């Protein structure tokens, strides 16, 4: 693979992270020292950049002086920049629920303010879970999905004004996660303003083939979370309060790194589809709750980057 070909795809790390401290798990935002150690490990394993969460902006301001100053630290450690931010909204059917039109103005104002805060750096995407938690949206109806789509079309116009794509990431426990509902949602959204962010594991857990789903909607895909799973949700796994990823009784650990034994994601087929559709840009690697059941973030990150370089990049060449 030539350098030019390799750079058609770059790898970003979504910044879930825990390390062991004297009093228990510590995340990278604990101190400048823990942040530096995190960034060094991400760079050493071969990643090009990082993604982060929108709520981290307060720590960026408090500890580093804002997003631009924090990004300088990222760059000082050899990484290019912050590529994407995940807007982890506090959904509430009283005030903030995309399927309820009476809450739309609150959501729009939230994004007007949010985009202003991030405007001092260049982002590719702001990622959203486009629906409330499943139990707050059910029964899922065509009208609710249409109202949700209308909301995100308007939000996407706001983010486009800042040169940032609004892109949707569908957790297995969100209100829009089944294949029929996904197709209905995207039929009502404007692809100029609403993109798709494919999370390989989340779709598998929800019994949606991520490869086929990507192929149908490749023209509007603006990014990926590449991670694996060994389990499909069953029964009411998607309905447990407050967080099905933690509370579902059938599964202790939902997510694993690429290359895990018995993984359900067909990454060879996924990367073939990425190549066939001539996708160029960033692929994000994510390890959500990697430290459960004896797991380790550092190990998962190293294994996944090895897999990306030695398996996936060979397919893409």
Protein Blocks (a to p, Z undefined) as FASTA:
>chain_A
ZZklmmmpccdddfbdcdddfkbccdfklpmklmmmmmmmmmmnopabdcddfklmmmmm
mmnopaklmmmmmmmnopabdfbdcddddddfklocfklmklmmmmmmmmmmmmmmmmmp
ccfbdcddfbdcfklmpccdfklmmmmmmmmmmmmmmmmmnopacdddddfkbmblbfkl
mmmmmmmpcfklmccdddfklmmmnopafklmmmmmmmmcgbdcddddfbdcehjlmmcc
fbfklmpmkbmbfbdcehiahiabdfklmmmmmmmnopacddddddehklgghiafklmm
mmmmmmmmmmmmmmmZZ
